[in-house]
């Protein structure tokens, strides 16, 4: 680690995701040769049966319970699907819980969500295989129905990257909860790959997929970030939270930093490789004005570019409690569950070595998963009173 201080819904989404990923998410398109090689490997692997992908176990002393909530904000309409009439969010609350094997482990993706994700995974992330993966088979280490342990605990909010659902941040969130935090993972419907609701309603189906288009402009990206910040602030309102930490990846990291700037209820934030400017180069207010509360900027050598350096340097120039850290031999999605899943896909012959390196880097996942967990956990241990 290097240190330094200072629109039709479903059919349309599947047809346009590849371009949207490249525009919004910094996704790296696979070459024709790599794509052909990966497709051949996927076919061979499918003949032997799909591998069961496993998430790393949490390292803390507590068992973790999970509760899923459907939150509705009647004061806002959905910016991507105005026919809905309200802004809806799905969140998962992870917290220290009473241990017990009688409580079932929560799947990373439900069968319905996994089916949708399977059809668009290679469009959202071009290096992922088109077939050969049972995305519904992966279990998290949180348990449904496990009663929470009593007592007040500090709360963290998590905002995933653009094109990712909250479920792709399960491993880090559950690890944090196993060390004593309550972690609320937040979906941002409309730009998330897929979000499953309890039921259908006018204006949307039960499982809602992304509506972002490949010709996204600066105004659309502005809406993405503004909507995410408003979503995070609404969660604070809906759950009656104060003095919390927020962390996020990519567009979620951008939103976490800007939410810190806008809302004094947020005590500290971690930006996991999110830009601090708009697509047209205009700096976000947090980068223009600085912050008086702790903010960690964490990135990788595999994703670092001039735009990231410029926007982060603008914030660092203000001084204050802001620090920058870098993980070496790593890629952009090392901050997500892909850090553990992608090497398994590569080992199973479902991804190329180049695809693995492009997504999470070449470092051993036993090293990178621990490094990310330690980095985020130690930051909040210092700056969010327990």
N, C-alpha and C positions, 0 to 999 in steps of 0.2 A: 504494500500500500504506500502510495506517495502522499505526503502531507504538505499542506501549505496553509498559512493562516491569513489572517486579515479577512318521390318520391313515393312510390309504393313500398311498403315496409319490407316484406320478406323477399320477394323476387328481385326487387331493385337492389337490396343490400348485397345479395350474393353476387350480382353482376358487377358491382362497382367497388368492392372492398379492396381489390389488389391495388388500384390506383389510390384509393383513400389512404391505405397504409403507407404508401410511399410518400404521399403529400403531408400527412399529419404526423406520422409516427417515426419517421426516419428509417423505415424498413428498407432492407437491402435486397433488391430483386435477385433471384437465383438466376444463374446463367443457364442457357439451354442444355449444356452438357451436364451441369450439376443436377438440373431438374430431371433429365432423363435417367441419370444414375440413381437418383433418389427413388424415382418411380419404379425402376427395376428392382431395387433393394426392397421396396415396400411390398412388391408382388411376391418376392421370395419369402419375406418374413410372414406375410399373411398366410401362406401355405402352412406354416408351422404354428399358426395361431397367434393372435395379438399378444404382445407382452403386457403384463400388469405393471403399470408405472407406480412408483412408490415415492411418497414425500418423506423427507427426513423427520425423525422424531424430535419433539421439543426437548430442550435441555434444562428447563426449570423444575422446581420441586413440586409444582402444583399440577393436578389434573385440570383439564380445560373443558368447560361446557359451552355449548353454542345455542343461540336463540336467533331466529330469523324474524325480522320485523318489516312490515309494509307501512311506509310513512307517506302521507298525502298532504301536500301544501296547497290549500285552496286559494292562497293569495297570488299564486303564479300559474301561468299557463305553460305547457310544455313548448319549448322553442322549436323542437323538431317535428312534433305532431300536434298542431294546434287543436285538432279535433278532439283531443283527450279532455281539454278544458281545465285540467289541474296539472301540477307537477308531482309525479309519483317517484318514490325512491324505494329500493330494497336494500336493507342493511343486515349485517350479521353481527350480533353482539357476542364476543368471546370473553370469557372471564374465568378466574380460578373457581374450581368446582369440587364438590365431594367426589372422591375417586370411587370407581366401581365398574366392573366389567359388564354389569347388566345394562349399561347405557350404550346404545349402538354408536359406532363411529360415523361421523357425518361424511358423506361422499363429497369430493371436491366439486363434482357436477352431478346434478340429478339426471336421470335418463333423458328427460325432455331437453334440458339444456345441453347435455352431451351430444344429442342427435343434431341439434342446430350447430353446435360448435364444430362437430366433425365435418359438416358440409362447407364450412367457411374458414376453418383453421389455416389452410394453406393459402388463403387469400388475405387473411389478416396478417399472417406471418409467412411469407413466401417460402421459407426454408423448411417449414413443417411438412410432414408427409400428407399426401392427399387421401391415403387409405392405410389400413393396417393397424390402427390404434383404437382401443376400446377406452374412450375418454370417460365413460361412466364407471369404470372399474377402480379408479384411484380413490382411496379413502384418505381423509385427513385424520389428524390425531385429536380432534375435538369430538366430544360425545353429546349427542342430542338428549335432552331431558335431564342431564346431570344437574342437581341442585347447586346453586352458587354458594360459595363459602361466605359467611357473614363478614361484615366490616366494610368500611369505606376504602376505596382504591382509586388511584389516579387513572384517568381515561385518556386513550389515544384514539384519534380518527385516522383512517387510511383511505386515500384516494388513488385508485389504480391508474395505469397509463391509458392513453387514448387507444381504443380498440381492444382493451382488456376488460374483462369483468372482474369484480372484486374477488372472485374465487381464485384467480391466478396470483393472489397475494396471501394465500392461506398459510403457508409454512412460516413466514416471518411473523404474521399476526398471532398465530397460535403459540409460537415460541415466546413472544412478548407476554402473552397471557399466562403462560406457564411460569413466568417470573414475577407475577403479581399485578400486572396491569389489566384493566378492562380495555379491550380493543374493539372498536366499531368500524367494520369495513363497509364502505359505501359504494354502491353502484351508481353510475351516471347514465341512465337510459337515454338512448339516442346515439351516443358515440361508443358505448360499450358493445363488444361483439354480440353478446346475448344477455338478456336479463329475464328471469322467469318470475312472474307475478302469481299471486294465489289464484287468480281467475282472469277471465277476459273482461273488457269493459268497452263501451263505445269509443272508437278511435284507435284501439290497439288490440292485438292478439295476446294470448296468455304469455307467450315467449316473444319478447320484442328484440329484434336484431337492429344493427346499426343502420342509420339512414345517411351517413356521410357519403359524399360523392368525391370522385378523384379530382374534380376541377375546383376543389375548395380554395377559397381566396382568404385574404387577411380578415375580412369581415366575419367570415364563418369561424375562423380560428378564434377571433375575439369572442364570439358567442360561446364557443366551447369553454374557454377559460372563465368567462363571466358566469356561465351556468354552473360550472363546477364550484366556484367560490360560493355562489348563492346556495347550492345544495349543501355544502359543508356547514354554512351558517344556519341553514334551516334545521339540520340534524341537531346542532347545539340547542336551538329553540325547542324542538320537539321532545328531546330527551332531558331538557332542563339542565344542561351541562355548563360548567364554568371551570376556569383554570385547567385547560386540557392541553395536550400536545397533538400535533397533526403531522403526519408524514405521507408522502405520496411519490409515485414513480412517474417520470416523463411528464405528460400533461398533468398528472396528479401532483407531481412535485411542483410544477408551476403554480397550480391552484393552492397548494399548501403554503407556499411562500407568500402569495398574494393575500390569502385569507389571514395569515399572521399579521400582515400589514393593516388589514381592514378591521379586524375584530380583536378587541382587547381581552376577550375571554380565552384566547389562545396564548398560552404561556411560552411555548417553544415549538419549533417546526423543523422538519427534515425534508429537504428537496433532493430526491434521488434522480438526478440527471434530467431535470426539466429546465427548458429555456426560460429566461426571465425577460423575454421581449415578445413582441408580436411577429407575425410572419413578414410584415413590412419593415421590421427592424426597430420599431418604436419600443423603447424600454417600458416595462411595466412600472407602475408607481413604486413598488417595493424596491426595484433596482435604481430608480431615479432618486428616491428620498432616503433609502436606508431603513434600518430597523433598530429599535432599542431593546429587542428581546432576542434570545438565542435562536440562531438559524444555522443549520448545517447544510452545506452544499456538497453532496457526495456524487462522484462520477467515476468513469472508467477510462482507461487509455484507448479502448476500442471504439468509443463513441465521440471522444473529444474532438471538437472542431472550432473554427474561428467564431462562429455565432455563439456557441456556448461560452467560450472564453470571454468574448466581448460583454455579454450580458451579465455574466457572473462577476467579471472584473469591475463593472460599474457599481454593483452592490458592495463588493469588498472595499472599494475606494472610500466608502463612507466610514469605514472602521466599525466600531461597535462589536457586539457579541456574535460575529459571523466567522465561520471557519470553512475551509475547503479541504476535502479529502479525495484521494483517487485510488481506485483499485486497479492494479496492473494485471496484464494478461487476461482481461475480462471484457465482456461486451455489455451492451445496453440492458439486456433482459436478465442479467445476473442478479438484479434486485427483486426478481419475481420467482414464482415457482418453476419457471423454465430453467433456472440455475440447476435444479436437480433433475428435471424431466428431460431436457434436451440431451444431456450425456447418455441417459438410458435409451433414448430413441436412436442415438448414434450407435451405441453398442449393439442394439438390436438390428442394425442394418437399415433402419428406416430414415436416416438422415446422413448426409455426407459430412466429412470432417470440416469442409469449408462452411457448410451450413451451421454446424455447431459453433465454430469459431466466430462466425458473423453474429450469432445471437448472444452467446454467453462467454465467448473467449475460450482459450485453450487450457486454462488453469483447472486443476482438479476440483470438482464440486465440493469435496470434503473441506477444501480450503476456502472457497468463495462463499459457500453457504454460511460457514462459521464467521467469516470476516464481516459479511453484511449484518448478520445477527448481532455480533459484538459491537459493531459500529453504531447501529441504531439504539440498541439497548443501553450502551454506556452513555450515549448522549442524553437520552431521556432520564437516566438515573442521576445525572448531574444537574439537570435543569428543570425537572418536574418533580416537585416534592411528593414523597410517597407517604 
